[in-house]
Amino acid sequence: MTGTIRMLSPSKVVSIAKDGRSYASQGGGAVIDAHESDVHALDSAGYTPVAPSGATAARPPAPAKGQRFLDTTLGKLVIADAAGIWRDPVTGVAV
């Protein structure tokens, strides 16, 4: 499955081009959703991977316990419990 990974930008300004895709950091605190095949190059340039990301409909349907996903529809990180139910890690509510 090809998807995106939420990445935190490094504090320095960095520009990366890979496989026809371009990324330019805006400094610390900025986030981007990068193609998963670009994560290693971005990580090497100072970006920090957070979690796979995408719309609610793009969540894996049968997640493993502890699997994380940055749900861009909800605008929050969700984590799968032992039963494979996606939950808000702050409230514990199924989302």
Backbone as numpy.savetxt, mean C-alpha at the origin, in Angstrom:
# Nx Ny Nz CAx CAy CAz Cx Cy Cz
-1.14 -11.98 -9.32 -1.98 -10.80 -9.32 -1.10 -9.55 -9.32
-1.38 -8.64 -10.18 -0.64 -7.39 -10.24 -1.46 -6.32 -9.57
-0.85 -5.63 -8.63 -1.56 -4.60 -7.89 -0.65 -3.45 -7.55
-1.10 -2.68 -6.57 -0.32 -1.53 -6.13 0.03 -1.67 -4.67
1.09 -0.99 -4.29 1.57 -0.96 -2.92 1.63 0.50 -2.49
1.05 0.81 -1.33 1.15 2.17 -0.80 2.56 2.37 -0.28
3.18 3.49 -0.66 4.56 3.80 -0.29 4.60 5.19 0.36
5.43 5.33 1.38 5.71 6.63 1.99 6.94 7.21 1.30
6.86 8.48 0.93 7.99 9.14 0.26 9.13 9.39 1.22
10.35 9.38 0.69 11.49 9.75 1.53 11.48 11.27 1.77
12.25 11.72 2.76 12.28 13.16 3.05 13.00 13.95 1.97
13.92 13.29 1.26 14.62 13.97 0.17 13.80 13.84 -1.12
14.03 14.73 -2.06 13.35 14.66 -3.35 14.06 13.63 -4.21
13.31 12.64 -4.69 13.85 11.54 -5.47 12.95 11.31 -6.68
13.55 11.12 -7.85 12.78 10.78 -9.05 13.24 9.42 -9.55
12.29 8.57 -9.88 12.55 7.21 -10.35 11.71 6.97 -11.60
12.29 6.33 -12.60 11.55 5.89 -13.78 11.80 4.40 -13.93
10.72 3.63 -14.08 10.86 2.19 -14.23 9.74 1.67 -15.11
10.11 0.92 -16.14 9.15 0.30 -17.05 8.08 1.28 -17.55
8.50 2.48 -17.87 7.59 3.48 -18.42 6.77 4.23 -17.38
6.98 3.94 -16.11 6.28 4.64 -15.04 7.27 5.56 -14.34
6.82 6.75 -13.97 7.68 7.72 -13.29 7.14 8.04 -11.91
8.05 8.16 -10.96 7.69 8.52 -9.60 8.59 9.66 -9.16
8.04 10.67 -8.51 8.82 11.78 -7.99 8.32 12.09 -6.59
9.19 11.96 -5.60 8.78 12.24 -4.22 8.61 13.73 -4.04
7.71 14.07 -3.14 7.47 15.47 -2.81 8.03 15.79 -1.43
8.79 14.87 -0.87 9.35 15.04 0.46 8.62 14.16 1.46
9.12 14.10 2.67 8.56 13.25 3.71 7.09 13.51 3.96
6.36 12.44 4.23 4.94 12.56 4.54 4.03 12.35 3.36
4.54 12.43 2.14 3.71 12.20 0.96 3.57 10.69 0.74
2.46 10.27 0.15 2.23 8.86 -0.15 1.94 8.68 -1.63
2.30 7.50 -2.14 1.97 7.14 -3.51 1.52 5.68 -3.52
0.78 5.31 -4.53 0.46 3.91 -4.78 1.27 3.50 -6.00
2.23 2.62 -5.79 3.16 2.22 -6.85 2.86 0.82 -7.35
3.16 0.59 -8.61 3.02 -0.75 -9.20 3.89 -1.70 -8.38
3.35 -2.88 -8.05 4.09 -3.79 -7.16 5.46 -4.20 -7.70
5.64 -4.21 -9.01 6.94 -4.59 -9.56 7.99 -3.48 -9.39
7.56 -2.29 -8.98 8.47 -1.16 -8.80 8.91 -0.98 -7.35
8.34 -1.77 -6.44 8.58 -1.56 -5.01 10.06 -1.68 -4.65
10.77 -2.66 -5.18 12.18 -2.83 -4.83 12.99 -1.58 -5.22
12.77 -1.07 -6.42 13.51 0.12 -6.86 13.17 1.33 -6.01
11.90 1.49 -5.68 11.49 2.62 -4.84 12.03 2.47 -3.42
11.98 1.26 -2.87 12.52 1.00 -1.54 14.01 1.34 -1.50
14.74 0.96 -2.53 16.17 1.25 -2.62 16.45 2.75 -2.69
15.47 3.51 -3.21 15.63 4.96 -3.34 15.16 5.71 -2.09
14.70 4.96 -1.08 14.31 5.61 0.17 12.83 5.61 0.49
12.00 5.13 -0.43 10.56 5.03 -0.15 10.34 3.89 0.85
9.26 3.96 1.61 8.94 2.93 2.60 7.63 2.25 2.23
7.64 0.92 1.99 6.40 0.22 1.66 5.50 0.12 2.90
4.19 0.32 2.71 3.22 0.25 3.79 2.41 -1.04 3.70
1.67 -1.21 2.60 0.81 -2.38 2.42 0.27 -2.37 1.00
-0.20 -3.53 0.52 -0.92 -3.53 -0.76 -2.08 -2.54 -0.66
-2.44 -1.94 -1.77 -3.48 -0.90 -1.74 -4.42 -1.03 -2.92
-5.60 -0.44 -2.76 -6.58 -0.41 -3.82 -7.98 -0.21 -3.26
-8.94 -0.22 -4.15 -10.34 -0.05 -3.76 -10.82 -1.26 -2.96
-11.92 -1.08 -2.25 -12.51 -2.17 -1.46 -12.69 -3.42 -2.31
-13.16 -3.26 -3.53 -13.40 -4.41 -4.42 -12.11 -5.15 -4.79
-10.95 -4.52 -4.61 -9.68 -5.14 -4.97 -9.05 -5.92 -3.81
-9.68 -5.89 -2.64 -9.14 -6.66 -1.51 -9.09 -8.14 -1.84
-8.07 -8.85 -1.39 -8.05 -10.30 -1.58 -9.28 -10.93 -0.91
-9.96 -11.85 -1.59 -11.21 -12.40 -1.05 -11.02 -13.38 0.11
-9.88 -14.00 0.22 -9.64 -14.97 1.30 -8.29 -14.65 1.95
-8.23 -13.55 2.72 -6.96 -13.13 3.29 -6.49 -14.04 4.42
-5.18 -14.09 4.59 -4.58 -14.82 5.70 -4.64 -13.96 6.96
-4.63 -14.60 8.10 -4.62 -13.90 9.38 -3.46 -12.89 9.40
-3.77 -11.65 9.74 -2.76 -10.60 9.83 -2.44 -9.89 8.53
-3.04 -10.35 7.42 -2.78 -9.69 6.13 -3.29 -8.26 6.18
-2.52 -7.33 5.64 -2.87 -5.91 5.64 -3.23 -5.45 4.23
-4.11 -4.45 4.17 -4.52 -3.87 2.89 -4.90 -2.42 3.15
-4.36 -1.51 2.36 -4.72 -0.10 2.47 -5.91 0.12 1.54
-7.09 0.20 2.12 -8.33 0.34 1.35 -8.50 1.81 0.97
-8.33 2.11 -0.32 -8.40 3.50 -0.77 -9.84 4.01 -0.85
-10.82 3.11 -0.91 -12.22 3.52 -0.87 -12.56 4.06 0.51
-12.14 3.34 1.54 -12.40 3.75 2.92 -11.37 4.74 3.44
-10.20 4.78 2.81 -9.14 5.66 3.26 -8.51 5.19 4.56
-8.40 3.85 4.72 -7.80 3.32 5.95 -7.16 1.97 5.72
-6.25 1.65 6.63 -5.63 0.34 6.64 -6.60 -0.64 7.29
-6.76 -1.81 6.67 -7.59 -2.87 7.25 -6.72 -4.11 7.41
-7.07 -4.94 8.40 -6.28 -6.14 8.70 -7.23 -7.31 8.83
-6.83 -8.46 8.27 -7.66 -9.66 8.34 -7.47 -10.36 9.67
-8.59 -10.81 10.25 -8.51 -11.58 11.49 -8.32 -13.06 11.17
-8.33 -13.92 12.18 -8.08 -15.35 11.98 -9.14 -16.02 11.13
-10.35 -15.43 11.06 -11.43 -15.99 10.26 -11.43 -15.45 8.83
-10.46 -14.57 8.50 -10.39 -13.99 7.16 -11.34 -12.83 6.96
-11.77 -12.20 8.06 -12.66 -11.04 7.98 -11.81 -9.78 8.08
-12.03 -8.85 7.16 -11.29 -7.59 7.18 -11.83 -6.74 8.31
-10.92 -6.18 9.13 -11.32 -5.38 10.29 -10.52 -4.08 10.36
-11.16 -3.06 10.94 -10.50 -1.81 11.25 -9.61 -2.07 12.46
-8.29 -1.88 12.37 -7.43 -2.20 13.49 -7.57 -1.26 14.69
-8.24 -0.14 14.52 -8.44 0.80 15.62 -9.68 0.43 16.43
-10.77 0.08 15.72 -12.04 -0.19 16.39 -12.38 -1.68 16.49
-11.78 -2.50 15.63 -12.11 -3.92 15.59 -13.34 -4.25 14.77
-14.01 -3.25 14.25 -15.24 -3.43 13.48 -14.93 -4.04 12.12
-15.77 -4.99 11.68 -15.64 -5.57 10.34 -15.92 -4.49 9.31
-15.06 -4.42 8.30 -15.23 -3.40 7.26 -15.14 -4.03 5.88
